[in-house]
Amino acid sequence: MADPVGLDDCRSYLVLLARLHLDPRLAGRIDPSDVVQQTLLEAHARRDQFRGTSRPEWLAWLRQALANNLRDAVRAHRADCRDVARERSLVDALDASSVRLEGMLPGAGTAPPEAAERGERAVRLAAALEDLPPAQRDALVLQHWHGWTLRQIADHLGKTPAAAAGLLKRGLSGLRDRMRTWE
């Protein structure tokens, strides 16, 4: 099957998933956009290997490819200090993040049409996050996916706690505004 969604339509979604699963301390060494670009190039070159028939299967196939590329990028930077006991499956983690991302959206449904709609909204949420200024997006990701405290976020971003709180507030407001424009 040809790609059920354009590859570029999935870029923001994959970048967000890559950001969520890269240790923020690796931000200076691994660029999520570069890993996603590599993933999309490989997906384009190997699209004849895709055996699914639906958008959810397509996104799962892309998440698998992204997981492989993230794992390779992290291994390249941590080759000497890897602790295999602490490693977890990136595929499982990306799938869990995808579900978690969808869980942030109102109106959870379990029927296939509702699940497909939630998947679409998750892709739109990822695009809306990608549209935010980088500091706001990073603050939101650090707090809502990595569970960092305001102090940790402020220290990581080189801001005061008050400035970090402002980034979070403006980021959430901007995210809501962007999501409303798509409803």
C-alpha positions, 0 to 999 in steps of 0.5 A, a space after each residue: 500500500 502507498 503511504 496512507 498519510 504523507 510522510 511529511 504529515 507525520 514529521 511533527 508527530 515523530 519529532 515529538 515522540 523522539 523528543 519525548 524519548 531522548 534524555 534531555 541531557 543529550 539534547 546538545 548531541 542528538 537532534 530529534 529532527 535529524 533522527 526523524 529525517 533519517 527515519 523518513 528517508 528510510 521509510 520513503 526508500 523502503 515503503 514497498 516493505 510496508 504491509 499494512 492497510 491503515 493509518 494506525 498501521 502506517 504510524 506504528 511502522 514509522 514508530 518502529 523505524 524511529 525506535 530503531 534510529 533513536 536506539 542507534 543514535 543513543 548507542 553511538 553516543 553512549 557506547 562506552 557507558 551503556 547499562 543494559 539492565 536499565 535499557 527498555 524497549 524504545 518501541 514499547 516506549 514510543 507506543 506508550 507515548 503515543 497512547 499517552 499523547 492521545 490520552 491528553 486529548 479530551 473525549 476518549 473513545 474505544 470504537 475504531 472510528 473514535 480511535 482513528 479520530 484520536 490518532 488524528 488528533 494526536 498527530 495535530 497535537 504534535 504539530 501544535 507542539 512543534 509550532 510553539 517557540 522552542 523554550 515553551 515546547 521544551 518546558 512542556 515536554 520536560 514537565 508533562 512527559 519527563 515529570 521534571 519539577 519546575 526547579 529542574 526545568 528552570 536549571 536545565 533551560 538556564 532560567 529562573 523558576 518564575 521564567 520557567 513557569 511563564 514558559 509553561 503557562 504561555 506554552 499551554 495557552 498557545 497549545 490550546 489556541 492552536 488546537 482550537 483552530 483545528 476543531 
